[in-house]
């Protein structure tokens, strides 16, 4: 028997970007329980590095009611591979074109309630082009932040986006940043 077995599932909510389901489950000891699961498409976090600085974006995040700095990131409902997605999101949000993109790792966003994973992509060999923001990205600002400043802002709690902090840590641990 599996550690946890789904015995019934129902969709509680769905829109273009997410689906929420409620699963009735049976644990290995036979007891019953329930899990709420958020299903979202996977995404890419792009760490674009140039001259000791990284490209960051600041935008209003409705669920938490404020403007926050983070690495460029995004997903498509369906489509090309991770590296193509990373190139497209980087150009869309910052206007930057990357000569080289390297897949650095894959992480889960919040595996306790969500199936969404993300790929960390390192982008180098940057040239500036034009951004192409989507309507949801109104007011988005992008700029390069020196790596030492980013690190200080993470330590102080000014950078609160978990995928940004995790991507930074992963690249540091791998010696890529």
C-alpha positions as CSV (number, residue, x, y, z in Angstrom):
1,X,0.0,0.0,0.0
2,X,1.2,3.5,-0.8
3,X,1.9,5.9,2.1
4,X,-1.1,7.9,1.1
5,X,-3.7,6.7,-1.4
6,X,-6.3,8.9,-3.1
7,X,-9.7,7.4,-2.8
8,X,-11.7,10.3,-4.3
9,X,-11.0,13.7,-5.9
10,X,-13.2,16.6,-6.8
11,X,-12.4,19.9,-8.5
12,X,-13.1,22.8,-6.1
13,X,-12.1,25.7,-8.4
14,X,-10.4,26.3,-11.7
15,X,-9.4,29.2,-13.9
16,X,-6.9,29.7,-16.7
17,X,-3.9,29.7,-14.4
18,X,-4.7,27.2,-11.7
19,X,-6.9,24.4,-10.5
20,X,-7.7,23.6,-6.9
21,X,-8.8,20.1,-6.0
22,X,-9.8,18.3,-2.8
23,X,-8.7,14.7,-2.4
24,X,-10.1,12.2,0.1
25,X,-7.1,10.0,1.1
26,X,-6.4,6.9,3.0
27,X,-3.1,6.8,5.0
28,X,-0.9,3.7,5.3
29,X,-2.5,3.0,8.8
30,X,-6.0,3.0,7.2
31,X,-7.2,6.3,8.6
32,X,-9.0,8.7,6.3
33,X,-8.1,12.3,5.6
34,X,-8.3,15.2,3.1
35,X,-5.8,17.1,1.1
36,X,-6.3,20.4,-0.7
37,X,-4.0,20.6,-3.7
38,X,-3.3,23.6,-5.9
39,X,-2.2,22.6,-9.5
40,X,-0.3,25.2,-11.5
41,X,1.9,25.1,-14.5
42,X,5.6,24.9,-13.9
43,X,7.7,28.0,-14.4
44,X,11.2,29.3,-14.9
45,X,13.2,31.7,-12.7
46,X,15.9,33.5,-14.7
47,X,19.1,34.7,-13.1
48,X,20.6,37.1,-15.7
49,X,24.2,38.0,-14.7
50,X,26.4,40.8,-16.1
51,X,29.4,42.5,-14.7
52,X,28.9,41.4,-11.1
53,X,25.2,42.3,-11.1
54,X,21.9,40.5,-11.6
55,X,18.8,41.6,-13.5
56,X,15.8,42.0,-11.1
57,X,12.2,43.1,-11.5
58,X,9.9,44.9,-9.1
59,X,6.2,44.5,-9.5
60,X,3.0,44.6,-7.6
61,X,2.0,41.2,-6.3
62,X,-1.7,41.2,-5.7
63,X,-2.0,38.2,-3.3
64,X,0.4,39.8,-0.8
65,X,-0.6,43.4,-1.5
66,X,2.7,45.0,-2.3
67,X,5.6,45.7,-4.7
68,X,8.5,43.4,-4.4
69,X,11.9,42.7,-6.1
70,X,12.5,39.3,-7.6
71,X,14.3,37.6,-10.4
72,X,12.4,37.5,-13.7
73,X,10.1,34.5,-13.8
74,X,7.1,33.2,-15.6
75,X,5.3,30.3,-17.2
76,X,3.3,29.5,-20.3
77,X,0.1,27.5,-20.4
78,X,1.8,25.2,-22.8
79,X,4.6,25.5,-25.2
80,X,8.3,25.3,-25.7
81,X,11.1,23.9,-23.5
82,X,12.4,25.4,-20.3
83,X,15.3,27.3,-22.0
84,X,13.0,28.8,-24.6
85,X,10.6,29.9,-21.9
86,X,13.5,31.4,-19.9
87,X,14.7,33.4,-22.9
88,X,11.2,34.6,-23.7
89,X,10.4,35.6,-20.1
90,X,13.7,37.5,-19.7
91,X,13.1,39.4,-22.9
92,X,9.5,40.1,-22.0
93,X,10.2,41.5,-18.6
94,X,13.5,43.2,-19.0
95,X,14.2,43.4,-22.7
96,X,17.4,41.5,-22.2
97,X,18.6,38.9,-24.8
98,X,20.9,36.2,-23.5
99,X,23.6,34.6,-25.7
100,X,23.9,31.7,-23.3
101,X,21.2,30.1,-21.0
102,X,22.1,27.2,-18.7
103,X,19.7,25.0,-16.7
104,X,21.0,25.0,-13.1
105,X,18.3,23.0,-11.3
106,X,14.7,22.2,-10.6
107,X,12.8,22.9,-7.3
108,X,9.3,22.6,-5.9
109,X,7.6,25.8,-5.0
110,X,5.5,24.6,-2.0
111,X,5.2,20.8,-2.1
112,X,3.0,20.7,1.0
113,X,0.0,22.0,-1.0
114,X,1.0,22.7,-4.6
115,X,2.3,20.5,-7.4
116,X,4.1,23.5,-9.1
117,X,7.9,23.1,-9.8
118,X,10.3,25.6,-11.3
119,X,13.5,25.5,-13.2
120,X,16.4,27.8,-12.3
121,X,18.1,29.2,-15.4
122,X,21.4,31.1,-15.6
123,X,21.5,33.7,-18.4
124,X,24.8,35.3,-19.6
125,X,26.1,37.2,-22.6
126,X,23.4,39.8,-22.3
127,X,22.4,42.5,-24.7
128,X,19.6,45.1,-24.2
129,X,16.5,45.0,-26.4
130,X,12.9,46.1,-25.9
131,X,10.7,44.6,-23.2
132,X,7.2,43.4,-24.1
133,X,5.2,43.5,-20.8
134,X,1.8,41.7,-20.5
135,X,-1.2,43.4,-19.1
136,X,-0.7,41.7,-15.7
137,X,2.8,43.2,-15.5
138,X,1.7,46.9,-15.7
139,X,4.1,49.0,-13.6
140,X,6.9,46.4,-13.7
141,X,10.3,48.0,-13.2
142,X,13.6,46.2,-14.0
143,X,17.2,47.1,-13.1
144,X,20.6,45.5,-12.5
145,X,21.4,45.0,-8.8
146,X,25.0,44.3,-7.7
147,X,25.3,40.8,-6.3
148,X,26.6,42.1,-3.0
149,X,23.6,44.3,-2.6
150,X,21.2,41.5,-3.5
151,X,22.8,39.3,-0.9
152,X,22.5,42.1,1.8
153,X,18.8,42.6,0.8
154,X,18.1,38.8,1.2
155,X,19.8,38.8,4.6
156,X,17.9,41.9,5.8
157,X,14.6,40.4,4.7
158,X,14.0,43.0,2.0
159,X,13.9,40.3,-0.7
160,X,11.0,38.0,0.3
161,X,10.3,36.0,-2.9
162,X,11.1,32.4,-2.0
163,X,12.0,31.4,-5.6
164,X,14.4,34.3,-5.9
165,X,16.1,33.4,-2.6
166,X,16.3,29.7,-3.5
167,X,17.6,30.3,-7.0
168,X,20.3,32.6,-5.6
169,X,21.3,30.0,-3.0
170,X,21.3,27.2,-5.5
171,X,23.6,29.1,-7.9
172,X,25.9,30.2,-5.1
173,X,26.2,26.6,-3.8
174,X,26.9,25.3,-7.3
175,X,29.6,28.0,-7.8
176,X,27.8,29.6,-10.7
177,X,27.2,33.0,-9.0
